[in-house]
Amino acid sequence: MTIHRRKVSVIGAGFTGATAAFMIAQNELADVVLVDLPDMEDSTKGKALDMLEASPVQGFDAHIIGTSNYEDIEGSDVVIITAGIARKPGMSVMT
């Protein structure tokens, strides 16, 4: 019998994406791949590492990686897209 761990990829490692990724991992819904732009790769990897290091304290078991390589989302059961452009001063959320 093969046990398949679910894999969820979150595109966009900003506030929304990082929070979604952490909640998925914390609730052991799936292993998580957090993806953002190449110039944000260090930050994305850092966020994933912070989440991973919280796992013993929070008591969850999930693999979490941060990357800018879209090939890492291969085989994902679910892909969540939270990426968008940052609002400029005066822009509304609806613009």
Backbone as ProteinMPNN parsed JSONL, in Angstrom:
{"seq_chain_A": "MTIHRRKVSVIGAGFTGATAAFMIAQNELADVVLVDLPDMEDSTKGKALDMLEASPVQGFDAHIIGTSNYEDIEGSDVVIITAGIARKPGMSVMT", "coords_chain_A": {"N_chain_A": [[0.845, -1.175, 0.0], [0.595, 2.171, -0.874], [1.158, 5.281, 0.551], [0.056, 8.426, -0.107], [1.157, 11.627, 0.265], [-0.549, 14.618, 0.321], [-0.1, 17.479, -1.803], [0.179, 20.905, -1.856], [0.463, 23.818, -3.691], [1.36, 27.176, -3.333], [1.09, 30.082, -4.975], [2.678, 33.037, -4.8], [4.067, 34.7, -2.241], [3.401, 36.635, -0.424], [1.644, 38.464, 2.179], [-0.946, 37.226, 2.165], [-0.506, 34.781, 0.743], [1.598, 33.577, 2.241], [0.355, 33.313, 4.718], [-1.774, 31.597, 4.061], [-0.289, 29.348, 3.256], [0.978, 28.679, 5.687], [-1.238, 28.052, 7.309], [-2.273, 25.826, 5.976], [-0.16, 24.004, 6.28], [0.052, 23.948, 9.105], [-2.365, 22.812, 9.854], [-1.982, 20.355, 8.855], [-2.913, 19.678, 6.307], [-1.648, 19.281, 3.923], [1.573, 18.872, 2.275], [3.588, 21.714, 1.516], [4.373, 23.934, -1.136], [5.798, 26.947, -1.541], [5.752, 29.612, -3.67], [7.379, 32.274, -5.362], [8.468, 35.259, -7.091], [11.672, 35.26, -8.858], [13.424, 37.306, -7.86], [12.573, 37.471, -5.304], [13.246, 35.166, -4.085], [15.03, 34.5, -1.925], [13.691, 35.615, 0.27], [11.311, 34.163, 0.124], [12.22, 31.544, 0.558], [13.15, 31.936, 3.145], [10.769, 32.508, 4.553], [9.477, 30.041, 4.286], [11.274, 28.426, 5.694], [11.047, 29.548, 8.263], [8.408, 28.784, 8.84], [8.671, 26.01, 8.787], [10.423, 25.631, 10.933], [8.748, 26.32, 12.975], [7.162, 24.151, 13.25], [7.788, 22.008, 15.195], [7.195, 23.323, 17.575], [4.559, 24.137, 17.247], [3.473, 21.702, 16.783], [2.99, 20.24, 14.366], [3.254, 18.21, 11.38], [4.554, 18.688, 8.454], [5.938, 19.076, 5.221], [7.63, 21.878, 3.968], [8.523, 24.039, 1.429], [10.295, 26.8, 0.002], [10.492, 28.575, -3.003], [11.449, 29.754, -6.313], [11.096, 28.439, -8.538], [9.015, 27.211, -10.874], [8.786, 24.599, -11.674], [8.809, 23.108, -9.414], [6.219, 22.874, -8.526], [5.099, 20.775, -9.776], [3.006, 17.948, -9.872], [1.304, 18.776, -7.916], [-1.595, 18.63, -5.884], [-3.371, 20.633, -5.471], [-3.38, 24.009, -6.548], [-2.92, 27.196, -5.41], [-3.492, 30.508, -6.159], [-2.255, 33.45, -5.121], [-0.949, 35.626, -5.882], [-0.413, 38.948, -7.009], [-0.505, 42.357, -8.205], [1.12, 44.914, -6.387], [-0.686, 47.38, -4.58], [-0.817, 50.837, -5.348], [-0.315, 54.034, -3.719], [-3.444, 55.447, -2.955], [-4.857, 53.752, -4.598], [-7.673, 51.638, -4.813], [-8.881, 48.538, -3.422], [-10.541, 47.459, -5.233], [-9.769, 48.341, -7.706]], "CA_chain_A": [[0.0, 0.0, 0.0], [1.343, 3.414, -0.955], [0.489, 6.426, 1.153], [0.384, 9.639, -0.854], [0.962, 12.892, 0.98], [-1.058, 15.661, -0.567], [0.823, 18.587, -2.063], [-0.482, 22.147, -2.238], [1.391, 24.886, -4.066], [0.816, 28.518, -3.161], [1.802, 31.04, -5.826], [2.619, 34.342, -4.15], [4.507, 34.52, -0.856], [3.128, 37.835, 0.366], [0.892, 38.218, 3.414], [-2.019, 36.254, 1.941], [0.057, 33.487, 0.374], [2.346, 33.003, 3.359], [-0.618, 32.918, 5.74], [-2.456, 30.396, 3.557], [0.674, 28.243, 3.31], [1.171, 28.286, 7.08], [-2.46, 27.414, 7.809], [-2.342, 24.499, 5.353], [0.836, 23.165, 6.953], [-0.271, 23.838, 10.527], [-3.499, 21.895, 9.984], [-1.544, 19.109, 8.221], [-3.746, 19.382, 5.15], [-0.78, 18.878, 2.813], [2.892, 19.482, 2.189], [3.393, 23.008, 0.866], [5.402, 24.591, -1.943], [5.534, 28.38, -1.577], [6.456, 30.089, -4.867], [7.308, 33.697, -5.685], [9.365, 35.702, -8.157], [13.098, 34.99, -8.613], [14.08, 38.314, -7.023], [12.052, 37.293, -3.945], [13.501, 33.774, -3.698], [15.613, 34.414, -0.579], [12.611, 35.896, 1.212], [10.376, 33.037, 0.063], [12.87, 30.433, 1.258], [13.183, 32.297, 4.562], [9.429, 32.318, 5.115], [9.24, 28.594, 4.372], [12.109, 27.92, 6.786], [10.41, 29.98, 9.515], [7.238, 27.922, 9.052], [9.166, 24.667, 9.087], [10.989, 25.648, 12.28], [7.642, 26.44, 13.929], [6.409, 22.893, 13.314], [7.881, 21.279, 16.465], [6.554, 24.108, 18.626], [3.123, 24.099, 16.982], [3.066, 20.302, 16.791], [2.492, 19.71, 13.095], [4.223, 17.519, 10.532], [4.348, 18.978, 7.032], [7.118, 19.571, 4.517], [7.387, 23.2, 3.398], [9.683, 24.586, 0.724], [10.148, 28.079, -0.666], [11.2, 28.5, -4.275], [10.987, 30.586, -7.425], [11.095, 27.514, -9.669], [7.664, 26.684, -11.07], [8.839, 23.144, -11.853], [8.603, 22.499, -8.099], [4.795, 22.66, -8.249], [4.662, 19.576, -10.494], [2.392, 16.922, -9.038], [0.464, 19.37, -6.872], [-3.009, 18.279, -5.881], [-4.075, 21.916, -5.521], [-2.538, 25.199, -6.711], [-3.621, 28.401, -4.972], [-2.805, 31.692, -6.68], [-2.509, 34.642, -4.31], [-0.08, 36.679, -6.415], [-1.043, 40.079, -7.67], [0.375, 43.523, -8.178], [0.966, 45.727, -5.176], [-1.451, 48.611, -4.783], [-0.097, 52.099, -5.194], [-1.085, 54.952, -2.872], [-4.679, 55.944, -3.551], [-5.569, 52.678, -5.299], [-8.569, 50.854, -3.966], [-8.774, 47.102, -3.623], [-11.411, 47.129, -6.357], [-9.228, 48.866, -8.958]], "C_chain_A": [[0.892, 1.241, 0.0], [0.526, 4.527, -0.319], [0.983, 7.669, 0.436], [0.121, 10.852, 0.033], [0.484, 13.911, -0.027], [-0.039, 16.793, -0.667], [0.007, 19.781, -2.533], [0.597, 23.167, -2.55], [0.678, 26.218, -3.933], [1.69, 29.465, -3.962], [1.599, 32.427, -5.224], [2.929, 34.179, -2.677], [4.354, 35.792, -0.031], [2.328, 37.479, 1.607], [-0.165, 37.132, 3.232], [-1.468, 34.87, 1.652], [0.788, 32.815, 1.517], [1.403, 32.545, 4.467], [-1.352, 31.657, 5.322], [-1.539, 29.182, 3.659], [0.852, 27.75, 4.743], [-0.054, 27.566, 7.633], [-2.618, 26.002, 7.242], [-1.384, 23.545, 6.056], [0.455, 22.905, 8.404], [-1.414, 22.849, 10.772], [-3.236, 20.551, 9.317], [-2.457, 18.685, 7.076], [-2.914, 18.853, 3.996], [0.626, 19.397, 3.059], [2.733, 20.724, 1.321], [4.627, 23.429, 0.077], [4.981, 26.054, -2.052], [6.389, 28.978, -2.687], [6.285, 31.597, -5.024], [8.345, 34.012, -6.755], [10.827, 35.414, -7.82], [13.783, 36.028, -7.723], [13.59, 38.279, -5.572], [12.397, 35.918, -3.374], [14.082, 33.65, -2.287], [14.544, 34.63, 0.491], [11.625, 34.732, 1.28], [10.951, 31.825, 0.786], [12.909, 30.694, 2.762], [11.838, 32.106, 5.236], [9.126, 30.835, 5.288], [10.039, 27.988, 5.527], [11.53, 28.312, 8.148], [9.22, 29.087, 9.852], [7.668, 26.522, 9.472], [9.718, 24.591, 10.511], [9.924, 25.821, 13.359], [6.939, 25.106, 14.146], [6.584, 22.122, 14.624], [7.166, 21.998, 17.611], [5.034, 24.03, 18.495], [2.58, 22.671, 16.924], [2.456, 19.804, 15.5], [3.629, 19.106, 12.286], [3.869, 17.77, 9.075], [5.677, 19.448, 6.453], [6.747, 20.897, 3.871], [8.659, 23.635, 2.694], [9.319, 25.925, 0.109], [11.021, 28.072, -1.905], [10.71, 29.58, -5.235], [10.884, 29.733, -8.684], [9.719, 26.864, -9.808], [7.655, 25.185, -11.336], [8.581, 22.426, -10.53], [7.131, 22.259, -7.771], [4.252, 21.424, -8.974], [4.12, 18.545, -9.506], [1.531, 17.472, -7.915], [-0.974, 18.896, -7.016], [-3.866, 19.531, -6.009], [-3.037, 23.012, -5.718], [-3.394, 26.411, -6.354], [-2.819, 29.598, -5.457], [-3.219, 32.906, -5.859], [-1.713, 35.83, -4.829], [-0.906, 37.763, -7.096], [-0.075, 41.244, -7.645], [0.093, 44.332, -6.916], [0.178, 46.986, -5.501], [-0.543, 49.813, -4.575], [-0.938, 53.019, -4.315], [-2.307, 55.489, -3.617], [-5.472, 54.895, -4.306], [-6.497, 51.974, -4.332], [-8.36, 49.377, -4.27], [-9.543, 46.697, -4.876], [-10.865, 47.597, -7.706], [-8.52, 47.797, -9.74]], "O_chain_A": [[1.833, 1.339, 0.788], [-0.657, 4.691, -0.617], [2.184, 7.931, 0.381], [-1.001, 11.069, 0.49], [1.057, 14.045, -1.109], [0.76, 17.029, 0.239], [-0.762, 19.682, -3.489], [1.531, 23.357, -1.772], [-0.464, 26.371, -4.366], [2.874, 29.634, -3.673], [0.475, 32.923, -5.151], [2.144, 33.586, -1.938], [5.081, 36.004, 0.94], [2.33, 36.328, 2.042], [-0.267, 36.221, 4.053], [-1.911, 33.888, 2.248], [0.622, 31.616, 1.743], [1.629, 31.505, 5.086], [-1.536, 30.747, 6.13], [-1.964, 28.113, 4.096], [0.875, 26.544, 4.988], [0.083, 26.575, 8.35], [-3.047, 25.09, 7.948], [-1.749, 22.417, 6.386], [0.528, 21.771, 8.876], [-1.424, 22.138, 11.776], [-4.129, 19.71, 9.217], [-2.74, 17.501, 6.893], [-3.402, 18.07, 3.182], [0.852, 20.242, 3.925], [1.837, 20.779, 0.479], [5.76, 23.303, 0.541], [3.92, 26.357, -2.598], [7.614, 28.867, -2.654], [5.19, 32.13, -4.842], [9.018, 33.113, -7.259], [11.192, 35.33, -6.647], [14.636, 35.671, -6.911], [14.131, 38.976, -4.714], [11.904, 35.543, -2.31], [13.662, 32.775, -1.529], [14.501, 33.914, 1.491], [11.163, 34.361, 2.359], [10.245, 31.156, 1.54], [12.72, 29.775, 3.56], [11.766, 31.602, 6.357], [8.584, 30.421, 6.313], [9.532, 27.133, 6.252], [11.524, 27.505, 9.077], [9.042, 28.683, 11.001], [7.102, 25.931, 10.391], [9.505, 23.601, 11.211], [10.164, 25.506, 14.524], [6.201, 24.944, 15.118], [5.59, 21.61, 15.139], [6.603, 21.362, 18.502], [4.317, 23.877, 19.483], [1.371, 22.458, 17.006], [1.503, 19.025, 15.526], [4.799, 19.438, 12.475], [2.974, 17.123, 8.53], [6.446, 20.137, 7.124], [5.669, 21.027, 3.291], [9.742, 23.609, 3.278], [8.167, 26.156, -0.26], [12.163, 27.613, -1.862], [9.692, 30.23, -4.996], [10.616, 30.249, -9.77], [9.311, 26.066, -8.963], [6.602, 24.556, -11.23], [8.178, 21.263, -10.526], [6.823, 21.52, -6.836], [3.086, 21.066, -8.806], [4.702, 18.306, -8.448], [1.077, 16.718, -7.054], [-1.499, 18.776, -8.124], [-4.953, 19.494, -6.586], [-1.953, 22.963, -5.137], [-4.462, 26.619, -6.929], [-1.619, 29.698, -5.203], [-4.372, 33.334, -5.892], [-1.797, 36.924, -4.271], [-1.959, 37.501, -7.678], [1.037, 41.134, -7.129], [-1.044, 44.411, -6.452], [0.352, 47.584, -6.563], [0.367, 49.801, -3.746], [-2.143, 52.81, -4.178], [-2.208, 55.928, -4.763], [-6.64, 55.117, -4.625], [-6.149, 51.742, -3.174], [-7.732, 49.022, -5.268], [-9.218, 45.69, -5.506], [-11.445, 47.28, -8.744], [-8.003, 48.066, -10.824]]}, "name": "protein", "num_of_chains": 1, "seq": "MTIHRRKVSVIGAGFTGATAAFMIAQNELADVVLVDLPDMEDSTKGKALDMLEASPVQGFDAHIIGTSNYEDIEGSDVVIITAGIARKPGMSVMT"}
